[in-house]
Amino acid sequence: MAEKKIEIGTKISHTLFGGGFYEGKVIGIEKCPVGQKYGTPVDSVTMEQIKKYTHEYVLDIDNGHWCYGTQVKGIVEG
């Protein structure tokens, strides 16, 4: 089974620190040191990489929010 990959344009569901459950398309991904918000832009990240938590991944979303990779709840199909 192929790893689920998040790329620019992938629709995801995510949470925010203040609560709530949101959906939106990814418009940017950065790989950062753990605990940081800014880093190096990357083209994609797999759900497995997010779970390993050796780096922080920050995703900018077209709904006006951003989230850490650990806040991604899933990829929205369709």
mmCIF file as gemmi writes it, N, C-alpha and C atoms, coordinates in Angstrom:
data_model
loop_
_atom_site.group_PDB
_atom_site.id
_atom_site.type_symbol
_atom_site.label_atom_id
_atom_site.label_alt_id
_atom_site.label_comp_id
_atom_site.label_asym_id
_atom_site.label_entity_id
_atom_site.label_seq_id
_atom_site.pdbx_PDB_ins_code
_atom_site.Cartn_x
_atom_site.Cartn_y
_atom_site.Cartn_z
_atom_site.occupancy
_atom_site.B_iso_or_equiv
_atom_site.pdbx_formal_charge
_atom_site.auth_seq_id
_atom_site.auth_asym_id
_atom_site.pdbx_PDB_model_num
ATOM 1 N N . MET Axp A 1 ? 0.843 -1.184 0 1 0 ? 1 A 1
ATOM 2 C CA . MET Axp A 1 ? 0 0 0 1 0 ? 1 A 1
ATOM 3 C C . MET Axp A 1 ? 0.887 1.247 0 1 0 ? 1 A 1
ATOM 4 N N . ALA Axp A 2 ? 0.604 2.165 -0.876 1 0 ? 2 A 1
ATOM 5 C CA . ALA Axp A 2 ? 1.405 3.38 -0.999 1 0 ? 2 A 1
ATOM 6 C C . ALA Axp A 2 ? 1.175 4.309 0.191 1 0 ? 2 A 1
ATOM 7 N N . GLU Axp A 3 ? 2.248 5.015 0.553 1 0 ? 3 A 1
ATOM 8 C CA . GLU Axp A 3 ? 2.129 5.989 1.634 1 0 ? 3 A 1
ATOM 9 C C . GLU Axp A 3 ? 1.233 7.136 1.19 1 0 ? 3 A 1
ATOM 10 N N . LYS Axp A 4 ? 0.431 7.648 2.115 1 0 ? 4 A 1
ATOM 11 C CA . LYS Axp A 4 ? -0.397 8.808 1.796 1 0 ? 4 A 1
ATOM 12 C C . LYS Axp A 4 ? 0.489 10.035 1.811 1 0 ? 4 A 1
ATOM 13 N N . LYS Axp A 5 ? 0.514 10.74 0.672 1 0 ? 5 A 1
ATOM 14 C CA . LYS Axp A 5 ? 1.391 11.887 0.495 1 0 ? 5 A 1
ATOM 15 C C . LYS Axp A 5 ? 0.567 13.166 0.429 1 0 ? 5 A 1
ATOM 16 N N . ILE Axp A 6 ? 1.041 14.185 1.138 1 0 ? 6 A 1
ATOM 17 C CA . ILE Axp A 6 ? 0.434 15.509 1.082 1 0 ? 6 A 1
ATOM 18 C C . ILE Axp A 6 ? 1.337 16.375 0.207 1 0 ? 6 A 1
ATOM 19 N N . GLU Axp A 7 ? 0.76 16.94 -0.845 1 0 ? 7 A 1
ATOM 20 C CA . GLU Axp A 7 ? 1.477 17.812 -1.769 1 0 ? 7 A 1
ATOM 21 C C . GLU Axp A 7 ? 0.72 19.127 -1.873 1 0 ? 7 A 1
ATOM 22 N N . ILE Axp A 8 ? 1.322 20.096 -2.537 1 0 ? 8 A 1
ATOM 23 C CA . ILE Axp A 8 ? 0.62 21.344 -2.811 1 0 ? 8 A 1
ATOM 24 C C . ILE Axp A 8 ? -0.642 20.981 -3.599 1 0 ? 8 A 1
ATOM 25 N N . GLY Axp A 9 ? -1.796 21.485 -3.153 1 0 ? 9 A 1
ATOM 26 C CA . GLY Axp A 9 ? -3.07 21.192 -3.819 1 0 ? 9 A 1
ATOM 27 C C . GLY Axp A 9 ? -3.848 20.057 -3.182 1 0 ? 9 A 1
ATOM 28 N N . THR Axp A 10 ? -3.236 19.298 -2.269 1 0 ? 10 A 1
ATOM 29 C CA . THR Axp A 10 ? -3.935 18.212 -1.577 1 0 ? 10 A 1
ATOM 30 C C . THR Axp A 10 ? -4.929 18.808 -0.594 1 0 ? 10 A 1
ATOM 31 N N . LYS Axp A 11 ? -6.15 18.29 -0.586 1 0 ? 11 A 1
ATOM 32 C CA . LYS Axp A 11 ? -7.164 18.742 0.371 1 0 ? 11 A 1
ATOM 33 C C . LYS Axp A 11 ? -7.023 17.907 1.643 1 0 ? 11 A 1
ATOM 34 N N . ILE Axp A 12 ? -6.91 18.599 2.779 1 0 ? 12 A 1
ATOM 35 C CA . ILE Axp A 12 ? -6.727 17.922 4.064 1 0 ? 12 A 1
ATOM 36 C C . ILE Axp A 12 ? -7.802 18.366 5.058 1 0 ? 12 A 1
ATOM 37 N N . SER Axp A 13 ? -7.958 17.576 6.098 1 0 ? 13 A 1
ATOM 38 C CA . SER Axp A 13 ? -8.736 18.004 7.259 1 0 ? 13 A 1
ATOM 39 C C . SER Axp A 13 ? -7.726 18.209 8.381 1 0 ? 13 A 1
ATOM 40 N N . HIS Axp A 14 ? -7.977 19.229 9.216 1 0 ? 14 A 1
ATOM 41 C CA . HIS Axp A 14 ? -7.022 19.56 10.275 1 0 ? 14 A 1
ATOM 42 C C . HIS Axp A 14 ? -7.73 20.246 11.432 1 0 ? 14 A 1
ATOM 43 N N . THR Axp A 15 ? -7.022 20.324 12.551 1 0 ? 15 A 1
ATOM 44 C CA . THR Axp A 15 ? -7.522 21.048 13.712 1 0 ? 15 A 1
ATOM 45 C C . THR Axp A 15 ? -6.632 22.269 13.941 1 0 ? 15 A 1
ATOM 46 N N . LEU Axp A 16 ? -7.087 23.131 14.848 1 0 ? 16 A 1
ATOM 47 C CA . LEU Axp A 16 ? -6.309 24.288 15.273 1 0 ? 16 A 1
ATOM 48 C C . LEU Axp A 16 ? -6.124 24.213 16.776 1 0 ? 16 A 1
ATOM 49 N N . PHE Axp A 17 ? -5.145 24.933 17.306 1 0 ? 17 A 1
ATOM 50 C CA . PHE Axp A 17 ? -4.91 24.922 18.747 1 0 ? 17 A 1
ATOM 51 C C . PHE Axp A 17 ? -6.113 25.441 19.523 1 0 ? 17 A 1
ATOM 52 N N . GLY Axp A 18 ? -6.834 26.398 18.968 1 0 ? 18 A 1
ATOM 53 C CA . GLY Axp A 18 ? -7.998 26.969 19.644 1 0 ? 18 A 1
ATOM 54 C C . GLY Axp A 18 ? -9.244 26.121 19.52 1 0 ? 18 A 1
ATOM 55 N N . GLY Axp A 19 ? -9.144 24.98 18.858 1 0 ? 19 A 1
ATOM 56 C CA . GLY Axp A 19 ? -10.3 24.112 18.648 1 0 ? 19 A 1
ATOM 57 C C . GLY Axp A 19 ? -10.809 24.224 17.226 1 0 ? 19 A 1
ATOM 58 N N . GLY Axp A 20 ? -11.767 23.433 16.92 1 0 ? 20 A 1
ATOM 59 C CA . GLY Axp A 20 ? -12.357 23.449 15.59 1 0 ? 20 A 1
ATOM 60 C C . GLY Axp A 20 ? -11.741 22.411 14.68 1 0 ? 20 A 1
ATOM 61 N N . PHE Axp A 21 ? -12.488 22.096 13.651 1 0 ? 21 A 1
ATOM 62 C CA . PHE Axp A 21 ? -12.113 21.086 12.662 1 0 ? 21 A 1
ATOM 63 C C . PHE Axp A 21 ? -12.325 21.734 11.305 1 0 ? 21 A 1
ATOM 64 N N . TYR Axp A 22 ? -11.311 21.757 10.467 1 0 ? 22 A 1
ATOM 65 C CA . TYR Axp A 22 ? -11.366 22.495 9.212 1 0 ? 22 A 1
ATOM 66 C C . TYR Axp A 22 ? -10.89 21.641 8.038 1 0 ? 22 A 1
ATOM 67 N N . GLU Axp A 23 ? -11.252 22.09 6.832 1 0 ? 23 A 1
ATOM 68 C CA . GLU Axp A 23 ? -10.757 21.476 5.603 1 0 ? 23 A 1
ATOM 69 C C . GLU Axp A 23 ? -10.226 22.569 4.7 1 0 ? 23 A 1
ATOM 70 N N . GLY Axp A 24 ? -9.234 22.238 3.907 1 0 ? 24 A 1
ATOM 71 C CA . GLY Axp A 24 ? -8.699 23.179 2.941 1 0 ? 24 A 1
ATOM 72 C C . GLY Axp A 24 ? -7.594 22.545 2.121 1 0 ? 24 A 1
ATOM 73 N N . LYS Axp A 25 ? -7.216 23.238 1.052 1 0 ? 25 A 1
ATOM 74 C CA . LYS Axp A 25 ? -6.13 22.76 0.185 1 0 ? 25 A 1
ATOM 75 C C . LYS Axp A 25 ? -4.797 23.343 0.637 1 0 ? 25 A 1
ATOM 76 N N . VAL Axp A 26 ? -3.783 22.507 0.618 1 0 ? 26 A 1
ATOM 77 C CA . VAL Axp A 26 ? -2.439 22.914 1.012 1 0 ? 26 A 1
ATOM 78 C C . VAL Axp A 26 ? -1.853 23.829 -0.069 1 0 ? 26 A 1
ATOM 79 N N . ILE Axp A 27 ? -1.345 24.994 0.359 1 0 ? 27 A 1
ATOM 80 C CA . ILE Axp A 27 ? -0.727 25.924 -0.589 1 0 ? 27 A 1
ATOM 81 C C . ILE Axp A 27 ? 0.769 26.108 -0.317 1 0 ? 27 A 1
ATOM 82 N N . GLY Axp A 28 ? 1.263 25.492 0.764 1 0 ? 28 A 1
ATOM 83 C CA . GLY Axp A 28 ? 2.685 25.555 1.069 1 0 ? 28 A 1
ATOM 84 C C . GLY Axp A 28 ? 3.047 24.579 2.173 1 0 ? 28 A 1
ATOM 85 N N . ILE Axp A 29 ? 4.268 24.038 2.115 1 0 ? 29 A 1
ATOM 86 C CA . ILE Axp A 29 ? 4.759 23.102 3.136 1 0 ? 29 A 1
ATOM 87 C C . ILE Axp A 29 ? 6.194 23.501 3.467 1 0 ? 29 A 1
ATOM 88 N N . GLU Axp A 30 ? 6.496 23.597 4.763 1 0 ? 30 A 1
ATOM 89 C CA . GLU Axp A 30 ? 7.867 23.857 5.199 1 0 ? 30 A 1
ATOM 90 C C . GLU Axp A 30 ? 8.307 22.784 6.187 1 0 ? 30 A 1
ATOM 91 N N . LYS Axp A 31 ? 9.526 22.321 6.027 1 0 ? 31 A 1
ATOM 92 C CA . LYS Axp A 31 ? 10.147 21.372 6.956 1 0 ? 31 A 1
ATOM 93 C C . LYS Axp A 31 ? 10.994 22.193 7.92 1 0 ? 31 A 1
ATOM 94 N N . CYS Axp A 32 ? 10.687 22.092 9.214 1 0 ? 32 A 1
ATOM 95 C CA . CYS Axp A 32 ? 11.307 22.949 10.226 1 0 ? 32 A 1
ATOM 96 C C . CYS Axp A 32 ? 11.918 22.11 11.349 1 0 ? 32 A 1
ATOM 97 N N . PRO Axp A 33 ? 12.849 22.695 12.098 1 0 ? 33 A 1
ATOM 98 C CA . PRO Axp A 33 ? 13.294 22.021 13.318 1 0 ? 33 A 1
ATOM 99 C C . PRO Axp A 33 ? 12.109 21.895 14.271 1 0 ? 33 A 1
ATOM 100 N N . VAL Axp A 34 ? 12.072 20.852 15.068 1 0 ? 34 A 1
ATOM 101 C CA . VAL Axp A 34 ? 10.967 20.634 16.006 1 0 ? 34 A 1
ATOM 102 C C . VAL Axp A 34 ? 10.821 21.866 16.902 1 0 ? 34 A 1
ATOM 103 N N . GLY Axp A 35 ? 9.582 22.329 17.031 1 0 ? 35 A 1
ATOM 104 C CA . GLY Axp A 35 ? 9.278 23.49 17.86 1 0 ? 35 A 1
ATOM 105 C C . GLY Axp A 35 ? 9.324 24.814 17.121 1 0 ? 35 A 1
ATOM 106 N N . GLN Axp A 36 ? 9.699 24.793 15.856 1 0 ? 36 A 1
ATOM 107 C CA . GLN Axp A 36 ? 9.798 26.014 15.059 1 0 ? 36 A 1
ATOM 108 C C . GLN Axp A 36 ? 8.661 26.085 14.046 1 0 ? 36 A 1
ATOM 109 N N . LYS Axp A 37 ? 8.392 27.29 13.533 1 0 ? 37 A 1
ATOM 110 C CA . LYS Axp A 37 ? 7.334 27.479 12.54 1 0 ? 37 A 1
ATOM 111 C C . LYS Axp A 37 ? 7.889 27.753 11.14 1 0 ? 37 A 1
ATOM 112 N N . TYR Axp A 38 ? 9.14 28.149 11.044 1 0 ? 38 A 1
ATOM 113 C CA . TYR Axp A 38 ? 9.711 28.496 9.74 1 0 ? 38 A 1
ATOM 114 C C . TYR Axp A 38 ? 10.889 27.589 9.423 1 0 ? 38 A 1
ATOM 115 N N . GLY Axp A 39 ? 10.996 27.226 8.142 1 0 ? 39 A 1
ATOM 116 C CA . GLY Axp A 39 ? 12.067 26.325 7.744 1 0 ? 39 A 1
ATOM 117 C C . GLY Axp A 39 ? 12.289 26.36 6.257 1 0 ? 39 A 1
ATOM 118 N N . THR Axp A 40 ? 12.502 25.195 5.687 1 0 ? 40 A 1
ATOM 119 C CA . THR Axp A 40 ? 12.806 25.038 4.273 1 0 ? 40 A 1
ATOM 120 C C . THR Axp A 40 ? 11.584 24.545 3.519 1 0 ? 40 A 1
ATOM 121 N N . PRO Axp A 41 ? 11.167 25.241 2.452 1 0 ? 41 A 1
ATOM 122 C CA . PRO Axp A 41 ? 10.029 24.766 1.659 1 0 ? 41 A 1
ATOM 123 C C . PRO Axp A 41 ? 10.312 23.386 1.061 1 0 ? 41 A 1
ATOM 124 N N . VAL Axp A 42 ? 9.316 22.524 1.086 1 0 ? 42 A 1
ATOM 125 C CA . VAL Axp A 42 ? 9.394 21.204 0.465 1 0 ? 42 A 1
ATOM 126 C C . VAL Axp A 42 ? 8.165 21 -0.407 1 0 ? 42 A 1
ATOM 127 N N . ASP Axp A 43 ? 8.265 20.075 -1.355 1 0 ? 43 A 1
ATOM 128 C CA . ASP Axp A 43 ? 7.163 19.821 -2.285 1 0 ? 43 A 1
ATOM 129 C C . ASP Axp A 43 ? 6.092 18.908 -1.709 1 0 ? 43 A 1
ATOM 130 N N . SER Axp A 44 ? 6.485 18.031 -0.766 1 0 ? 44 A 1
ATOM 131 C CA . SER Axp A 44 ? 5.517 17.072 -0.227 1 0 ? 44 A 1
ATOM 132 C C . SER Axp A 44 ? 6.008 16.517 1.101 1 0 ? 44 A 1
ATOM 133 N N . VAL Axp A 45 ? 5.097 15.865 1.801 1 0 ? 45 A 1
ATOM 134 C CA . VAL Axp A 45 ? 5.397 15.162 3.044 1 0 ? 45 A 1
ATOM 135 C C . VAL Axp A 45 ? 4.428 13.983 3.133 1 0 ? 45 A 1
ATOM 136 N N . THR Axp A 46 ? 4.886 12.871 3.655 1 0 ? 46 A 1
ATOM 137 C CA . THR Axp A 46 ? 3.991 11.726 3.829 1 0 ? 46 A 1
ATOM 138 C C . THR Axp A 46 ? 3.426 11.734 5.241 1 0 ? 46 A 1
ATOM 139 N N . MET Axp A 47 ? 2.311 11.075 5.418 1 0 ? 47 A 1
ATOM 140 C CA . MET Axp A 47 ? 1.719 10.955 6.753 1 0 ? 47 A 1
ATOM 141 C C . MET Axp A 47 ? 2.691 10.222 7.675 1 0 ? 47 A 1
ATOM 142 N N . GLU Axp A 48 ? 3.478 9.305 7.134 1 0 ? 48 A 1
ATOM 143 C CA . GLU Axp A 48 ? 4.463 8.574 7.938 1 0 ? 48 A 1
ATOM 144 C C . GLU Axp A 48 ? 5.559 9.509 8.451 1 0 ? 48 A 1
ATOM 145 N N . GLN Axp A 49 ? 6.024 10.436 7.611 1 0 ? 49 A 1
ATOM 146 C CA . GLN Axp A 49 ? 7.036 11.396 8.04 1 0 ? 49 A 1
ATOM 147 C C . GLN Axp A 49 ? 6.5 12.28 9.17 1 0 ? 49 A 1
ATOM 148 N N . ILE Axp A 50 ? 5.248 12.685 9.061 1 0 ? 50 A 1
ATOM 149 C CA . ILE Axp A 50 ? 4.618 13.507 10.098 1 0 ? 50 A 1
ATOM 150 C C . ILE Axp A 50 ? 4.576 12.747 11.418 1 0 ? 50 A 1
ATOM 151 N N . LYS Axp A 51 ? 4.209 11.484 11.366 1 0 ? 51 A 1
ATOM 152 C CA . LYS Axp A 51 ? 4.077 10.673 12.581 1 0 ? 51 A 1
ATOM 153 C C . LYS Axp A 51 ? 5.418 10.43 13.272 1 0 ? 51 A 1
ATOM 154 N N . LYS Axp A 52 ? 6.511 10.356 12.503 1 0 ? 52 A 1
ATOM 155 C CA . LYS Axp A 52 ? 7.836 10.107 13.095 1 0 ? 52 A 1
ATOM 156 C C . LYS Axp A 52 ? 8.287 11.272 13.974 1 0 ? 52 A 1
ATOM 157 N N . TYR Axp A 53 ? 7.859 12.469 13.658 1 0 ? 53 A 1
ATOM 158 C CA . TYR Axp A 53 ? 8.131 13.686 14.418 1 0 ? 53 A 1
ATOM 159 C C . TYR Axp A 53 ? 9.622 13.944 14.64 1 0 ? 53 A 1
ATOM 160 N N . THR Axp A 54 ? 10.43 13.641 13.618 1 0 ? 54 A 1
ATOM 161 C CA . THR Axp A 54 ? 11.853 13.99 13.684 1 0 ? 54 A 1
ATOM 162 C C . THR Axp A 54 ? 12.062 15.428 13.216 1 0 ? 54 A 1
ATOM 163 N N . HIS Axp A 55 ? 11.088 15.958 12.492 1 0 ? 55 A 1
ATOM 164 C CA . HIS Axp A 55 ? 11.053 17.348 12.057 1 0 ? 55 A 1
ATOM 165 C C . HIS Axp A 55 ? 9.619 17.843 12.219 1 0 ? 55 A 1
ATOM 166 N N . GLU Axp A 56 ? 9.483 19.149 12.258 1 0 ? 56 A 1
ATOM 167 C CA . GLU Axp A 56 ? 8.157 19.777 12.272 1 0 ? 56 A 1
ATOM 168 C C . GLU Axp A 56 ? 7.799 20.073 10.823 1 0 ? 56 A 1
ATOM 169 N N . TYR Axp A 57 ? 6.562 19.869 10.451 1 0 ? 57 A 1
ATOM 170 C CA . TYR Axp A 57 ? 6.098 20.276 9.131 1 0 ? 57 A 1
ATOM 171 C C . TYR Axp A 57 ? 4.988 21.292 9.338 1 0 ? 57 A 1
ATOM 172 N N . VAL Axp A 58 ? 5.1 22.425 8.673 1 0 ? 58 A 1
ATOM 173 C CA . VAL Axp A 58 ? 4.099 23.48 8.772 1 0 ? 58 A 1
ATOM 174 C C . VAL Axp A 58 ? 3.42 23.576 7.415 1 0 ? 58 A 1
ATOM 175 N N . LEU Axp A 59 ? 2.097 23.508 7.422 1 0 ? 59 A 1
ATOM 176 C CA . LEU Axp A 59 ? 1.328 23.552 6.186 1 0 ? 59 A 1
ATOM 177 C C . LEU Axp A 59 ? 0.505 24.829 6.149 1 0 ? 59 A 1
ATOM 178 N N . ASP Axp A 60 ? 0.646 25.595 5.074 1 0 ? 60 A 1
ATOM 179 C CA . ASP Axp A 60 ? -0.207 26.755 4.83 1 0 ? 60 A 1
ATOM 180 C C . ASP Axp A 60 ? -1.393 26.263 4.022 1 0 ? 60 A 1
ATOM 181 N N . ILE Axp A 61 ? -2.579 26.738 4.405 1 0 ? 61 A 1
ATOM 182 C CA . ILE Axp A 61 ? -3.811 26.211 3.823 1 0 ? 61 A 1
ATOM 183 C C . ILE Axp A 61 ? -4.62 27.351 3.218 1 0 ? 61 A 1
ATOM 184 N N . ASP Axp A 62 ? -5.351 27.055 2.138 1 0 ? 62 A 1
ATOM 185 C CA . ASP Axp A 62 ? -6.094 28.095 1.424 1 0 ? 62 A 1
ATOM 186 C C . ASP Axp A 62 ? -7.314 28.616 2.181 1 0 ? 62 A 1
ATOM 187 N N . ASN Axp A 63 ? -7.587 28.096 3.367 1 0 ? 63 A 1
ATOM 188 C CA . ASN Axp A 63 ? -8.723 28.577 4.16 1 0 ? 63 A 1
ATOM 189 C C . ASN Axp A 63 ? -8.32 29.695 5.123 1 0 ? 63 A 1
ATOM 190 N N . GLY Axp A 64 ? -7.094 30.214 4.953 1 0 ? 64 A 1
ATOM 191 C CA . GLY Axp A 64 ? -6.621 31.307 5.785 1 0 ? 64 A 1
ATOM 192 C C . GLY Axp A 64 ? -5.902 30.859 7.048 1 0 ? 64 A 1
ATOM 193 N N . HIS Axp A 65 ? -5.735 29.566 7.226 1 0 ? 65 A 1
ATOM 194 C CA . HIS Axp A 65 ? -5.077 29.027 8.41 1 0 ? 65 A 1
ATOM 195 C C . HIS Axp A 65 ? -3.762 28.352 8.031 1 0 ? 65 A 1
ATOM 196 N N . TRP Axp A 66 ? -3.007 27.993 9.04 1 0 ? 66 A 1
ATOM 197 C CA . TRP Axp A 66 ? -1.838 27.134 8.894 1 0 ? 66 A 1
ATOM 198 C C . TRP Axp A 66 ? -1.914 26.126 10.026 1 0 ? 66 A 1
ATOM 199 N N . CYS Axp A 67 ? -1.221 25.01 9.864 1 0 ? 67 A 1
ATOM 200 C CA . CYS Axp A 67 ? -1.193 24.02 10.938 1 0 ? 67 A 1
ATOM 201 C C . CYS Axp A 67 ? 0.124 23.263 10.898 1 0 ? 67 A 1
ATOM 202 N N . TYR Axp A 68 ? 0.462 22.683 12.034 1 0 ? 68 A 1
ATOM 203 C CA . TYR Axp A 68 ? 1.583 21.759 12.086 1 0 ? 68 A 1
ATOM 204 C C . TYR Axp A 68 ? 1.114 20.434 11.499 1 0 ? 68 A 1
ATOM 205 N N . GLY Axp A 69 ? 2.053 19.651 10.997 1 0 ? 69 A 1
ATOM 206 C CA . GLY Axp A 69 ? 1.712 18.349 10.436 1 0 ? 69 A 1
ATOM 207 C C . GLY Axp A 69 ? 0.977 17.464 11.423 1 0 ? 69 A 1
ATOM 208 N N . THR Axp A 70 ? 1.319 17.597 12.703 1 0 ? 70 A 1
ATOM 209 C CA . THR Axp A 70 ? 0.659 16.779 13.728 1 0 ? 70 A 1
ATOM 210 C C . THR Axp A 70 ? -0.799 17.137 13.925 1 0 ? 70 A 1
ATOM 211 N N . GLN Axp A 71 ? -1.239 18.279 13.366 1 0 ? 71 A 1
ATOM 212 C CA . GLN Axp A 71 ? -2.638 18.676 13.444 1 0 ? 71 A 1
ATOM 213 C C . GLN Axp A 71 ? -3.443 18.177 12.242 1 0 ? 71 A 1
ATOM 214 N N . VAL Axp A 72 ? -2.761 17.582 11.264 1 0 ? 72 A 1
ATOM 215 C CA . VAL Axp A 72 ? -3.463 17.019 10.11 1 0 ? 72 A 1
ATOM 216 C C . VAL Axp A 72 ? -4.176 15.747 10.544 1 0 ? 72 A 1
ATOM 217 N N . LYS Axp A 73 ? -5.465 15.692 10.297 1 0 ? 73 A 1
ATOM 218 C CA . LYS Axp A 73 ? -6.26 14.522 10.682 1 0 ? 73 A 1
ATOM 219 C C . LYS Axp A 73 ? -6.432 13.545 9.539 1 0 ? 73 A 1
ATOM 220 N N . GLY Axp A 74 ? -6.277 14.019 8.302 1 0 ? 74 A 1
ATOM 221 C CA . GLY Axp A 74 ? -6.4 13.114 7.171 1 0 ? 74 A 1
ATOM 222 C C . GLY Axp A 74 ? -6.421 13.848 5.847 1 0 ? 74 A 1
ATOM 223 N N . ILE Axp A 75 ? -6.351 13.073 4.802 1 0 ? 75 A 1
ATOM 224 C CA . ILE Axp A 75 ? -6.454 13.567 3.439 1 0 ? 75 A 1
ATOM 225 C C . ILE Axp A 75 ? -7.9 13.387 3.009 1 0 ? 75 A 1
ATOM 226 N N . VAL Axp A 76 ? -8.488 14.456 2.45 1 0 ? 76 A 1
ATOM 227 C CA . VAL Axp A 76 ? -9.88 14.408 2.005 1 0 ? 76 A 1
ATOM 228 C C . VAL Axp A 76 ? -9.885 13.906 0.566 1 0 ? 76 A 1
ATOM 229 N N . GLU Axp A 77 ? -10.499 12.782 0.355 1 0 ? 77 A 1
ATOM 230 C CA . GLU Axp A 77 ? -10.563 12.18 -0.988 1 0 ? 77 A 1
ATOM 231 C C . GLU Axp A 77 ? -11.665 12.851 -1.797 1 0 ? 77 A 1
ATOM 232 N N . GLY Axp A 78 ? -11.437 12.909 -3.105 1 0 ? 78 A 1
ATOM 233 C CA . GLY Axp A 78 ? -12.475 13.41 -3.999 1 0 ? 78 A 1
ATOM 234 C C . GLY Axp A 78 ? -12.346 14.782 -4.278 1 0 ? 78 A 1
